[in-house]
Amino acid sequence: MVTGGSIDFEVQPQNATSVLIVWNPVSGATKYQICYQESGVNNEMCKDVPAGANNQKFEFRLDGLKPNTKYQFFGRVFFPGT
């Protein structure tokens, strides 16, 4: 698989320790990767999300965040290798 770059997404707070990350599908994608880390700390963690055949918006709930802590989020999209 080859990474095709980043995805545009929206982060919606759910409560003090979780967020919902929402994005539109990218044509031809095989998987997505949602990554996050505490602001100012180099502790990146990533979760893979399969692309599937979904033509609707993707929603990924991320639980277990520390309350009252700022996070940075970013996403990657992957395509089949050639």
Secondary structure, DSSP 8 states (H G I E B T S, - for coil): -EEEEE--EEEEEEETTEEEEEE---TT--EEEEEEEETT----EEEEEE-TT--S-EEEEE----TT--EEEEEEEEE---
